[in-house]
Amino acid sequence: MAAALDSILNPDLRSTPDPACLPQSLLYATSARLGGTGLDTTSLHGATAAEECGVLAKVLCYGNNQKRIPSLKVRSLAAHPVRLLSFLESQKYYGAKKRYVAWQAARELESGRFDCFHGWSEDCLRALFVARQRGIPTVLDIPTWHRNKGRDKSFETKSEREARTRKGWRAKIGQLPSSRQRTMLEYDLADVILVASERAAETFLDAGIDPRRLAYVARGVDVEHYQPATAPDHFRLLFVGALIKRKGVHLLLEAWKKLALRNAELVLVGQVHDEVKDALRDCKTDSVTLAGFSSNVRQHFMQASAFVFPSECEGSAKVCYEAAACALPQITTREAGDVVVHKSNGLLIPPNDANALAEAIQYFYDHPEQLPAMGQAGRDRVKQQFTWQHYYRRVGHAYAHATGRAAGALG
């Protein structure tokens, strides 16, 4: 696996793709908006990558909150008829939105105006079928890991099997969320699959995906927007993200309570979910600050001593790249992305290990003199490998690779 990973993770970032190898008229489709927070931001940068490469012809999305891409190239589905189903629980409603954008993308591809398609996992099965029928190269964006997360799983889950055997309109509604079978079919149909981290790539290799079909496109960060700031006068540890168990928030609170550090503060920025409310109550102390959701996380990065993100599963956690750009040393997991190098610009710990997390926090607390150099190493690493320009170049190489694969020129 090591050789396969090395071939995936090390594209030449000094060179731009040969224009002769790139598509000329690419369709980009997403069930998110262009611009905003979370996946809306990631979707915007995906479309911007195509625009920067000079290949973007049209974007399908659910709202346009940006000005980087000309409005004539953007078709917003904000007034889509699926909004009539907004009364459904979120998973089913989002499933309906994903199927609708896949249908619209398929119709666009049937027009014959496009020579490449870039879509998102769970958003584009129908479009991938049409592209395969017409010989159109395809690129599939994966926001996280392979659906099976590196494990052997059945082609159909128990809940999916039960939903399939139901009858009537309730059965139809129950089948709206993207099933494992649909996701696996997307993997099979795409010419090139974009993976956002080394750990994400491993889950695809574990599932038997040909490494020649994978392209590494780690997310980026704007190093002009995210800048270092003066460290606070006490130890302030920052977490940014949804307050959920998958991101290790309950373990972070357990470790913080166990340590009981003096003159120290833990700041949690993000929406509180029900699953961590008990952990918050158990760790009720003046040293924990709940800042809530913030649309301006930069100010929190610039007021912290260090960043912590003990997630068990991510694609490429954007907040880790932002924290690095702000010269914050980090405690995180390999599962969160590739920006942190152990003992260089932070500490990597195993996921789901409260003791290892506590030891790492204690080390940062006991060695404040080491934190500035660690933080600067993180910012240097981002500037060398993980700006948005690096991301755009990686995506451009993926387009060239998809075009070559579809033409039979590559393995």
C-alpha positions, -999 to +999 in steps of 0.1 A: +000+000+000+029+024+007+039+026-029+003+031-040-001+059-014+031+076-025+019+077-061-014+093-051-001+118-025+028+134-043+017+151-075+041+177-089+027+210-075+053+230-093+038+223-127+004+233-141-016+207-162-009+208-199-039+227-215-040+201-243-048+174-217-077+194-200-114+193-209-128+224-227-164+225-213-169+211-178-202+208-159-199+211-121-228+200-099-233+202-061-263+199-038-248+227-017-247+264-022-217+283-038-203+302-009-211+302+028-199+278+056-190+242+057-197+223+024-209+255+008-174+268+011-158+236-001-183+235-031-173+270-041-136+262-041-144+231-062-161+252-088-134+278-086-108+252-093-125+245-126-128+282-133-091+288-125-082+260-149-102+277-176-125+247-182-157+256-163-187+259-185-216+256-160-224+251-123-255+235-109-260+244-072-287+253-047-278+290-043-252+315-054-235+334-026-203+345-044-189+367-071-158+349-082-176+328-108-196+348-134-233+345-128-239+335-164-221+303-156-242+295-125-276+279-126-292+280-092-318+255-082-328+276-052-364+276-064-365+238-070-398+219-066-381+196-040-386+225-015-422+212-012-406+183+007-389+206+033-413+193+060-395+160+059-367+151+084-334+165+072-319+133+060-348+125+037-351+161+025-313+163+017-317+130-001-344+144-023-322+175-031-293+152-040-315+131-064-329+163-080-294+178-087-283+144-101-313+144-124-307+180-136-270+172-142-280+142-162-302+163-184-274+188-189-250+161-200-275+147-224-274+181-242-240+172-256-225+206-246-201+193-220-169+172-223-163+165-186-183+162-154-173+170-118-199+159-092-201+151-055-206+117-039-243+109-033-252+138-056-247+124-090-254+087-098-278+094-126-254+119-142-226+094-140-247+069-158-253+094-186-217+104-187-206+068-190-230+062-219-217+092-238-180+087-231-178+119-210-148+118-184-160+121-148-145+133-115-162+123-082-155+145-052-156+127-018-161+150+013-149+123+037-139+086+034-150+056+015-186+047+026-173+015+042-146+033+061-120+007+055-142-022+067-158-051+050-195-044+048-225-059+030-237-042-002-270-034+014-276-024+051-304-039+071-323-006+072-320-002+034-333-038+029-363-031+052-370+002+033-368-016+000-395-041+010-420-016+022-448-005+000-467+028-007-456+064-004-438+058+029-416+034+012-407+059-015-399+086+011-378+061+031-356+055+001-347+091-005-314+091+015-285+078-006-281+041+000-248+022+002-256+006-031-260+039-049-227+052-034-208+021-044-222+024-080-209+060-081-175+048-071-176+022-099-188+047-126-164+076-119-132+078-139-113+096-111-122+098-074-109+128-055-096+120-020-088+148+005-063+131+028-039+102+032-063+084+056-092+089+031-071+074+003-063+044+025-100+036+030-104+034-008-073+012-012-086-010+015-118-014-005-099-026-035-101+006-056-074+009-082-049+036-070-047+049-106-083+060-102-075+081-071-064+118-071-052+136-039-068+171-035-062+181+001-083+212+010-067+246+012-067+278+032-064+315+025-032+325+043-038+362+038-072+359+056-059+336+084-030+353+101-011+348+133-019+369+163-004+376+197-008+347+222-032+353+251-018+358+287-031+324+298-034+290+282-064+290+260-072+258+241-096+261+211-119+237+194-140+247+163-166+224+148-199+208+154-201+196+191-206+159+184-191+126+195-176+119+160-153+149+165-143+137+200-159+165+219-170+142+248-135+129+251-121+164+251-144+173+280-134+142+298-097+149+294-102+186+304-121+177+336-094+151+345-066+176+341-081+205+361-055+229+348-050+262+367-053+295+348-064+276+316-094+279+294-111+256+269-131+274+243-157+254+222-169+271+191-198+253+173-234+242+176-241+220+206-258+186+196-279+166+220-254+137+221-228+157+240-251+176+264-245+150+292-207+154+288-211+192+290-231+189+322-205+165+337-177+190+329-195+221+341-167+245+351-158+281+347-127+270+326-150+258+297-164+285+275-193+276+251-190+302+223-217+287+201-218+288+163-197+315+148-196+328+112-162+344+119-140+318+134-109+337+125-112+359+156-113+328+178-082+314+162-064+347+167-072+346+204-060+311+212-028+295+224-033+262+207-060+242+187-075+208+195-095+186+171-096+149+182-119+137+154-123+100+146-133+106+109-130+135+086-122+141+049-098+169+054-109+191+083-109+227+071-105+241+106-071+223+110-058+241+080-072+274+092-056+269+126-023+261+110-024+293+089-030+312+122+002+297+135-015+276+162+001+244+173-024+215+172-035+184+189-054+163+164-056+129+148-044+115+115-080+109+107-086+147+106-063+154+076-027+159+067-017+194+078-001+183+112+032+165+113+038+149+147+062+168+169+068+194+142+037+216+142+016+197+166+009+163+182-010+135+166-029+112+189-050+081+183-088+087+179-111+078+207-083+079+234-091+103+262-058+094+280-036+102+250-056+134+245-051+144+282-013+137+279-010+159+248-029+188+264-007+185+295+024+186+273+013+218+256+004+233+290+038+224+305+059+236+275+045+270+265+080+280+252+077+254+224+043+265+211+054+295+190+079+275+170+054+247+165+028+272+153+052+288+128+061+254+114+024+248+108+020+281+090+051+274+069+037+240+060+004+254+048+021+281+027+042+254+010+016+228+003-020+237+014-031+271+000-062+272-023-039+277-052-023+243-044-058+228-043-067+243-076-036+229-092-043+194-078-078+195-091-065+206-126-042+175-126-072+154-117-091+167-147-062+159-170-060+124-155-098+118-159-096+130-196-067+107-202-084+077-185-116+082-204-096+083-237-077+052-228-044+070-228-037+062-191-039+030-170 
